[in-house]
Amino acid sequence: TGVALSVNGLTTGTGLAVSSDSNEALAAGRLASFVHSAVGTTVVAKTGSLFSLTSSITESGTSTQDFDVASLIRTSIHDTVGTLTATGSVLYIENIATPTAVTLTDTTKGIEVLMDADGTGDGIEVTHNALTGVAIDVISAANTGSGQVITANSLTTGTGLRVISSGVIATTGELVEFTASGLTTGTAVRVQTNTAGFTTGGRAVEIDLVAAVAGNGLTITTTGVYTGTGLATITANGLTTGTGLAISSTATGLTTGSLLSV
């Protein structure tokens, strides 16, 4: 119940330093290893955390604090002949659940981020400077679950998902792309409101082109021989006095364009 190692009075130095400088023999070895293992018929319930890193600053004056609580940096330098191939991960997290002829309920999260209500910083910020890199790659093997879920129950006037590009997008670029190569009878993109639906207004999908002078707001293209019932289908089973499809041109109005071209 005590403390095995305590380092106090630290100012500008380092409390614990473990280094392996100019050591090419460190192949499968580790600089540090922390192992926790509990085996028994009934294991005592574990709470809290196995590794705790806490930083707390209480101030009555004025200052600017700019530091990282935890910093993980991996550097690969290649400045001579040959080829250096760098793989692996800067941070690797794995959760293993192994049920053996029993029922195991595992709802462990890979990464959980909890932001305080008084902070306005980002929960997760990913900056990728490689031109051909992928900022976030979600791979899910679930066939009935979800690859990525955004739950914004308290959202009122904000945005659940926003994609912003302040630069110039090339003609072949896309801000959002959905590729469903194995799609046959399913749905690539589905927007569903609540069971009550819209009452006093609202939109399931809104496309605002602002001051666009060229291009298309919505393009549907098929390269094969289409034999279906409609590339664009509008089903309004409960429609009574409303409008299934409304096309309106206001402000400066139509000049040389067409509201509907078939």
QUIQUI-V362534 format. One record per backbone hydrogen bond with DSSP energy under -0.5 kcal/mol. CO is the residue of the C=O (numbers start at 1). NH is the residue of the N-H. If there is no record, write none. Layout:
# QUIQUI-V362534
CO:NH + CO:NH
This chain:
# QUIQUI-V362534
6:8 + 20:23 + 22:24 + 23:26 + 25:27 + 64:66 + 71:73 + 75:77 + 83:85 + 84:86 + 85:87 + 95:97 + 97:99 + 99:101 + 102:104 + 104:106 + 105:107 + 113:115 + 116:119 + 125:127 + 126:128 + 127:129 + 130:133 + 133:135 + 136:138 + 137:139 + 138:140 + 149:151 + 150:152 + 152:155 + 162:164 + 167:169 + 170:173 + 177:179 + 178:180 + 180:183 + 190:192 + 194:197 + 206:208 + 207:209 + 209:212 + 224:226 + 233:235 + 234:236 + 236:239 + 250:253
